[in-house]
Amino acid sequence: MNLPDDFITKYQRLLGPAAAEFFASFDTPSLSGYRVNPAHHDLPTDLTAPETVPYEPLGHLGTVGGRTLMHQSGAVYSQEPSAMFVGATAAPQPGDKVLDLCAAPGGKTTHLASYLQGTGLLVTNEINRKRVKVLAENVERFGVRSALILNESPDRLSPVFPDYFDKVLVDAPCSGEGMFRKDPDAMSYWSLDYVQECATRQREIMTEALKMVKPGGQLIYSTCTFAPEEDEQMMAWVLENYPDFHLTPITKVGGVVDARPEWADGNPELKKAARLFPHLMKGEGHFVAKLERDAGEAAPLHGVAKLGTPLTGDQRKLWQDFAQHVLGSNDFTDLVTVKDQLFAVPAGLPNLKKCHVFRPGLHLGTFKKNRFEPAYALALASDPQRVTQTLAITAEQWRAWVHGETFTLATAPQKGWYLLTCASQPVGFGKVVGTTVKNFFPKGLRFTVYDNEM
């Protein structure tokens, strides 16, 4: 790989004798990985047998295609192995309030959701309007039940969530040096000046992010760059300017090593952060640090969230009838409508009037004239083992389903809505009329599956 000259000179100076092995790693193949979704049951052994990522039991080395049943159903999420170290370091507890501040495309958000197990609150934010759509699609596909998706800048969020979150994840926009092997195009915009620009932007983001950590809470900072300006020097800046924060040790296994205090101000506390080098472990380049805020009093929240409109009596009856007859239960309590769309919103939110809410919670469905139509997101967030009306379909029927086609059954079950499953995985809701299953797979997500992709 033809690395930039300035990059070579810089890391020859920083790494010394280890530089040759470091540079050689850029000419070795990039590794792929995926995480299994702990909310899914009866996964095939070929998904759970491959080599496990040493710091994440849910992670495996290998590739899962995007046009496969396991991917479409949200049973797996493709993620580069080093990136899994970030979520594994954050490791929120069930019931925590968590913020993923720079969240698109959603890999780390879905990883955090695996730890929360459908509890607590996951606020996932992306400032870019186009990228937040991709984030929302991945959150939906993974079946995340407790997520609020925002499209905001950090400086507009910090006044809304002061001292609020148990965990804040800042996967900071960076110079991308750690992705050169995986994405050589990243070298085209790299320069020494670009590294400094990224560091300036990161300090701006961190200034706001630190305000949202509750006393006793944690902020996990990560980049996919080797640049000390964006890594150790960023943490040295935080420790110098925010005395109520300190670094906590990170468990390092699988070739993960200590950060380098000598690349910043020499503070030995910086060793508590972690570096992931591609010549020392199986993955791309990353830096991860865990900051903890001292205990103290949190600022009071002002107001409560008013997301959407309360249901009318007719709407509530339509929803309750569907939940009772199809789902078999109704464990969604905080329900609102946005126009004709029904959402289950997380409880206990502050006033979000000044925030751009992209999605207020789990999309449950649409109210139409005298009827309720369940959402794709609700299907993927449902556990087939708990749903009353399920319909198992074959692999061939699944191929027709994701292509947008109807299909017929050998015998006619009771008419109505069913959660469709294939290989025990939820794939969407279908409406049975006679022996025909009407297709409600979202038009924008439809795709063709070829024989070699099954």
C-alpha positions in Angstrom: 0.0 0.0 0.0 1.3 3.4 -0.9 1.0 5.3 2.4 1.4 9.1 2.4 5.0 10.2 2.9 4.1 12.4 5.8 2.3 9.5 7.5 5.4 7.3 7.1 7.8 9.9 8.4 5.5 10.6 11.4 5.1 7.0 12.5 8.7 6.1 11.9 9.5 8.7 14.4 6.8 7.6 16.9 7.2 3.9 16.7 10.9 3.5 16.1 11.9 -0.1 15.5 8.3 -1.3 15.5 7.5 0.9 12.5 8.4 -1.7 9.9 6.0 -4.3 11.3 3.3 -1.6 11.6 3.7 -0.5 8.0 3.8 -4.2 6.8 0.3 -4.7 8.4 -1.2 -2.4 5.8 -0.4 -5.0 3.1 -2.2 -7.8 4.9 -5.9 -8.6 4.4 -8.5 -6.6 6.4 -10.5 -8.9 8.7 -14.3 -8.9 8.8 -16.5 -9.7 11.7 -20.1 -9.8 13.0 -22.0 -9.8 16.2 -25.0 -12.0 17.0 -28.1 -10.4 18.4 -28.7 -11.8 21.9 -32.4 -11.1 21.5 -32.7 -13.8 18.8 -33.0 -17.5 19.6 -32.2 -20.8 17.7 -29.4 -19.3 15.6 -27.7 -21.8 13.3 -24.4 -23.2 14.5 -22.5 -21.9 11.5 -23.0 -18.4 13.0 -22.0 -19.2 16.5 -19.1 -21.6 15.8 -16.5 -19.3 14.1 -13.7 -17.8 16.1 -14.9 -15.5 18.9 -13.6 -12.0 19.2 -11.5 -12.2 22.4 -13.1 -9.1 24.1 -16.7 -9.6 22.9 -18.4 -13.0 23.3 -21.2 -11.9 20.9 -18.6 -11.1 18.2 -17.1 -13.5 15.7 -14.6 -13.3 12.8 -16.2 -13.9 9.5 -18.6 -12.5 7.0 -22.4 -12.5 6.7 -23.9 -11.2 3.5 -26.3 -8.4 3.4 -28.9 -10.3 1.4 -29.3 -13.2 3.8 -32.0 -14.2 6.2 -29.8 -13.7 9.2 -28.9 -10.2 8.2 -32.4 -9.1 7.2 -34.0 -10.4 10.3 -31.5 -8.6 12.6 -30.0 -11.8 13.9 -26.5 -10.5 13.1 -24.8 -7.2 12.6 -21.7 -6.9 10.4 -19.0 -5.0 12.3 -15.2 -4.8 12.1 -13.6 -6.6 15.0 -11.7 -3.7 16.5 -14.9 -1.6 16.5 -16.5 -4.1 18.8 -13.9 -3.1 21.5 -15.7 0.2 21.9 -19.1 -1.2 22.8 -17.5 -3.9 25.0 -15.6 -1.2 26.9 -18.8 0.9 27.4 -20.8 -2.2 28.5 -23.8 -0.4 29.9 -25.9 -2.2 32.5 -29.6 -3.0 31.9 -31.6 0.1 33.0 -28.9 2.6 32.2 -29.5 5.8 30.3 -27.1 5.9 27.4 -26.1 8.4 24.7 -24.4 7.5 21.5 -23.5 11.0 20.3 -22.0 10.4 16.9 -23.9 7.2 16.0 -24.2 6.6 12.3 -24.2 4.1 10.7 -25.3 2.3 13.9 -22.8 -0.5 14.7 -21.9 0.8 18.1 -25.6 1.8 18.9 -26.8 -1.7 18.2 -23.9 -3.1 20.3 -24.9 -0.8 23.2 -28.5 -2.0 22.8 -27.4 -5.6 23.2 -26.1 -4.8 26.7 -29.3 -2.9 27.6 -31.5 -5.9 26.8 -34.5 -3.8 25.9 -34.4 -1.8 29.1 -33.4 1.7 30.1 -32.9 4.4 27.5 -30.7 4.6 24.4 -30.5 8.1 22.9 -28.7 7.7 19.5 -27.8 10.9 17.6 -26.4 11.8 14.3 -25.8 15.3 13.1 -25.9 14.5 9.3 -29.4 14.2 7.9 -28.6 11.6 5.3 -26.6 9.4 7.7 -29.3 9.5 10.4 -31.6 7.7 7.9 -29.1 4.9 7.7 -28.8 4.9 11.5 -32.6 4.6 11.9 -32.7 1.6 9.4 -30.0 -0.3 11.3 -31.7 0.4 14.7 -34.9 -0.8 13.3 -33.4 -4.0 11.7 -31.7 -4.9 15.0 -35.0 -4.7 16.8 -34.0 -2.0 19.3 -37.0 -1.3 21.5 -35.8 1.6 23.8 -34.2 4.0 21.3 -34.8 7.7 20.7 -33.2 8.8 17.5 -32.1 12.4 17.2 -30.7 14.5 14.4 -28.9 17.3 16.3 -25.5 19.0 17.0 -23.9 18.4 20.4 -24.2 22.0 21.4 -28.0 21.8 21.1 -28.2 18.5 23.0 -26.1 19.5 26.1 -28.6 22.1 27.4 -31.4 19.5 27.1 -29.5 16.6 28.9 -27.3 18.2 31.6 -25.8 15.6 34.0 -28.2 13.1 32.6 -26.6 9.9 31.2 -25.0 6.9 32.9 -22.9 6.3 29.8 -22.0 8.7 26.9 -20.2 7.3 23.9 -18.3 9.6 21.7 -17.0 7.7 18.6 -15.5 10.9 17.4 -15.2 11.9 13.7 -11.5 11.5 13.0 -8.7 11.4 10.4 -9.4 7.7 9.8 -5.8 6.5 9.8 -6.9 3.2 11.3 -9.1 2.5 8.3 -6.4 2.9 5.6 -6.2 -0.8 5.1 -9.9 -1.4 5.0 -10.7 1.8 3.0 -7.7 3.1 1.0 -9.8 6.0 -0.2 -9.4 7.5 3.3 -5.8 8.3 2.4 -7.0 10.7 -0.3 -8.1 13.4 2.2 -5.5 12.7 4.9 -2.9 15.3 5.7 -1.1 16.5 8.8 -3.3 19.6 8.7 -6.4 17.4 8.5 -5.3 15.7 11.7 -5.2 19.1 13.5 -8.7 20.0 12.0 -10.1 16.8 13.4 -8.6 17.4 16.8 -10.1 20.8 17.0 -13.5 19.4 16.1 -13.1 16.7 18.7 -12.4 19.2 21.4 -15.6 21.0 20.5 -17.6 17.8 20.6 -16.1 16.7 23.9 -16.8 20.2 25.5 -20.5 19.5 25.0 -20.5 15.7 25.6 -18.8 16.0 29.0 -21.7 18.2 30.2 -24.2 15.3 29.6 -22.4 12.8 31.9 -24.2 12.4 35.2 -22.0 12.5 38.4 -20.6 9.1 38.8 -21.2 8.3 35.1 -18.8 7.5 32.3 -17.8 8.8 28.9 -16.2 6.4 26.5 -14.1 8.2 23.8 -13.0 6.4 20.7 -11.4 7.1 17.3 -10.3 4.9 14.4 -7.0 6.8 14.0 -3.5 6.4 15.3 -2.9 10.1 15.6 -1.7 11.1 19.1 -3.2 14.6 18.5 -6.7 12.9 18.4 -6.0 10.2 21.0 -3.6 10.6 24.0 -3.3 14.3 23.6 -7.1 14.6 23.6 -7.3 12.7 26.9 -4.5 14.9 28.3 -6.5 18.0 27.4 -9.6 16.6 29.2 -7.7 15.7 32.3 -6.1 19.2 32.4 -9.3 21.1 31.8 -12.0 19.0 33.6 -10.7 18.0 37.0 -13.9 16.2 37.9 -13.1 13.5 35.3 -10.5 10.8 35.6 -9.4 7.9 33.4 -10.4 4.4 34.5 -8.5 1.3 33.5 -9.6 -0.7 30.5 -9.2 -4.5 30.4 -6.8 -5.3 27.5 -6.8 -8.7 25.8 -6.3 -10.1 22.4 -3.3 -7.9 21.5 -4.9 -4.6 22.8 -2.2 -2.6 24.5 -1.8 0.5 26.7 -1.9 4.0 25.2 1.3 5.9 25.0 1.7 8.7 27.6 5.0 9.8 25.9 2.9 10.7 22.8 1.2 13.4 24.9 2.3 15.1 28.2 3.8 12.1 29.8 1.0 11.7 32.4 1.1 7.9 33.4 -2.7 7.9 33.8 -2.9 7.9 30.0 -1.7 4.2 30.1 -5.2 3.3 31.2 -6.6 4.1 27.7 -6.2 1.4 25.0 -4.6 1.2 21.6 -5.5 -1.3 18.9 -2.7 -1.7 16.3 -3.3 -4.0 13.3 0.2 -5.5 13.6 -0.5 -6.6 17.2 -4.1 -7.9 17.0 -6.9 -9.1 14.6 -8.5 -5.9 13.5 -8.1 -2.3 12.3 -6.6 0.7 14.2 -8.6 2.2 17.1 -8.1 4.2 20.3 -10.4 3.8 23.3 -10.5 5.6 26.6 -12.9 5.5 29.5 -13.5 8.7 31.5 -15.4 8.7 34.8 -17.0 11.7 36.5 -16.6 12.2 40.2 -19.7 11.7 42.3 -21.8 14.8 43.1 -25.2 16.4 42.6 -26.8 16.4 39.2 -28.5 19.5 37.6 -32.3 19.3 37.7 -34.1 18.5 34.5 -36.5 21.1 33.2 -39.9 20.0 31.9 -40.9 16.6 30.4 -41.0 15.3 26.9 -44.1 15.9 24.8 -43.5 13.7 21.8 -46.5 13.3 19.6 -50.2 13.2 20.5 -52.1 11.0 22.9 -54.2 8.3 21.3 -57.9 8.7 20.7 -60.3 6.2 22.1 -60.8 4.5 18.7 -57.0 4.4 18.1 -56.4 2.8 21.5 -59.1 0.2 20.9 -57.6 -0.7 17.4 -54.1 -1.1 19.0 -55.3 -3.1 22.0 -57.2 -5.5 19.7 -54.2 -6.0 17.6 -51.8 -6.4 20.6 -54.2 -8.9 22.2 -55.0 -11.1 19.2 -51.7 -11.0 17.4 -48.9 -10.2 19.9 -50.6 -11.9 22.8 -49.6 -9.1 25.2 -49.3 -5.3 25.4 -46.1 -4.4 27.2 -45.9 -1.0 25.6 -47.1 1.7 28.0 -46.1 5.2 26.7 -47.9 5.4 23.4 -48.2 8.5 21.1 -49.1 9.2 17.6 -47.3 11.4 15.1 -49.9 12.1 12.5 -51.2 8.6 11.8 -48.1 6.8 13.0 -48.0 5.0 16.4 -44.9 4.9 18.5 -43.9 3.5 21.9 -41.7 6.2 23.4 -39.2 5.9 26.2 -40.3 7.1 29.6 -38.9 9.9 31.7 -37.4 12.1 28.9 -36.7 15.8 29.3 -38.4 18.4 27.2 -37.2 17.9 23.6 -39.1 20.8 22.1 -35.9 22.4 20.8 -34.5 19.1 19.4 -35.0 17.6 16.0 -36.5 14.2 16.8 -36.0 11.9 13.9 -37.8 9.0 15.5 -39.4 9.2 19.0 -39.3 5.5 19.8 -40.2 2.1 18.5 -42.5 2.4 15.4 -45.5 0.2 16.1 -47.6 0.8 13.1 -50.1 3.0 11.2 -53.7 3.9 11.8 -55.8 3.8 8.7 -59.5 4.1 8.3 -61.0 1.7 10.9 -57.9 -0.5 11.0 -54.4 -0.8 12.3 -51.4 -1.8 10.1 -48.4 -3.1 12.1 -44.9 -1.7 11.3 -41.9 -3.6 10.1 -39.9 -2.3 13.1 -42.4 -3.9 15.5 -42.0 -7.3 13.7 -38.2 -7.2 14.1 -38.5 -6.2 17.7 -40.9 -9.0 18.5 -39.9 -12.4 20.0 -41.6 -15.2 18.1 -41.5 -17.3 21.2 -43.9 -14.8 22.9 -46.1 -13.8 20.0 -49.5 -15.5 19.7 -50.0 -15.5 15.9 -46.9 -16.6 14.1 -46.5 -18.2 10.7 -43.4 -20.1 9.8 -42.4 -19.8 6.1 -39.9 -21.6 4.0 -36.7 -20.2 2.6 -38.3 -20.0 -0.8 -41.2 -18.1 0.6 -38.8 -15.8 2.4 -37.1 -15.0 -0.9 -40.4 -14.1 -2.5 -41.3 -12.0 0.6 -38.2 -9.8 0.6 -38.6 -9.3 -3.1 -42.1 -7.9 -2.5 -44.2 -10.8 -3.7 -47.2 -12.4 -2.2 -47.2 -16.2 -1.8 -49.8 -18.9 -1.2 -50.1 -21.5 1.6 -51.1 -25.1 1.2 -54.0 -24.7 3.7 -55.8 -21.6 4.9 -55.3 -20.6 8.6 -57.5 -18.1 10.4 -57.4 -14.8 8.5 -55.6 -11.8 9.9 -52.1 -10.5 10.8 -49.2 -12.9 11.5 -45.6 -12.5 12.5 -43.8 -14.3 9.8 -40.8 -16.3 10.8 -38.2 -18.2 8.8 -35.7 -20.5 10.5 -37.2 -19.2 13.8 -36.2 -15.6 13.0 -38.8 -12.7 12.7 -38.9 -11.3 9.2 -42.0 -9.1 9.1 -45.8 -9.0 9.4 -48.0 -10.6 6.7 -51.8 -10.5 6.3 -53.4 -13.8 5.6 -56.5 -13.8 3.4 -57.6 -17.3 2.5 -54.4 -19.1 1.4 -52.7 -15.9 0.3 -50.2 -14.0 2.4 -50.3 -10.3 1.4 -46.9 -8.7 1.3 -46.1 -5.7 3.6 -42.3 -5.8 3.3 -41.2 -2.1 3.0 -40.8 -1.1 -0.6 -37.6 0.8 -0.1 -35.9 -2.3 1.5 -36.9 -4.9 -1.0 -34.1 -7.0 -2.7 -33.4 -10.0 -4.8 -31.7 -13.1 -3.3 -29.6 -15.2 -5.6 -28.8 -18.9 -5.1 -25.2 -18.3 -4.1 -26.3 -15.9 -1.3 -28.6 -18.2 0.7 
